[in-house]
Amino acid sequence: MSTNQNPEAGASQTPAPDFENKRQLAARLCVSVRTIDNLLVRGLPHVKLTRKLTRFPRVAVNEWLAERQVRRG
């Protein structure tokens, strides 16, 4: 067993990636890529690697969305 493997993860489980591209994030949120572009303007957390290459940290995006969750009571 190498030191890079996570012993807690099952053999059939693959860990979720730390970063997603725009299409992956859109698919996970069930929205269009255009909606992701609009959310970027509103402060969606992202990492701009090059002029055309943007990645979205999964944990930061989940926290950002949780802060904006509408609670009705």
N, C-alpha and C positions, 0 to 999 in steps of 0.2 A: 504494500500500500504506500503510495507516494505521500509526501507531506502536504501536497496541494489539495488533496481530496478531503471533502467534508464527511467525517464518519457518521454524522447525524442524518445526512441525506440518504434516502433509500436508493437502491441500485437503479430502480426504474424512474426515479424522479430526476428531472433536470432543473437546475436552479434558474429562476427568472433572471433575465439580463438586467444589469444595473442601469443601462441606458437603452432608449428606444429611438428609432428614427421617426420621422413625421408620419409615414404610412402606418407603422406599427402602432403608434400612439392613437392615431385616428381609428384604427380597427378596434383597439382595446376599449376606447370610449364610445364606439358606435357613432362616430361623427365623420364628416368629410375632412379632407386635407385642408380645404378652404377654411373650415371652422377652426382648425388648429392654427392657421395663419392669423385669423382674427383674435384668437386667444393669446397669441404672442404679443400683440399690440396691447393687450390688457394685463400683461405681466406674467404669462405662463413661464415657469422656470425652464431655462434651456442653456446649453453650452454651444457657443458658436465656434466651431473648429476651423472652418474656412469660410469664404464668402458664400458658398453653396452648401456646406456641410454643417448641419445642426443636429444635435442629439439632446434628448430629454431625459434627465435623471428620474427614474421611476419613483423613488421615495419622495423627492422634492415635488414632483407633479401631484402625487397622491395627497401630500400635506396641503398644497395650494388649493386643490379641489375641495378638501375637507373644510378648509377655512371658509369657502364660499358656499357651502351646503346650506340650503334654505330649510329652516326648521319651522314647521307649521304647528301651531298648538292651540 
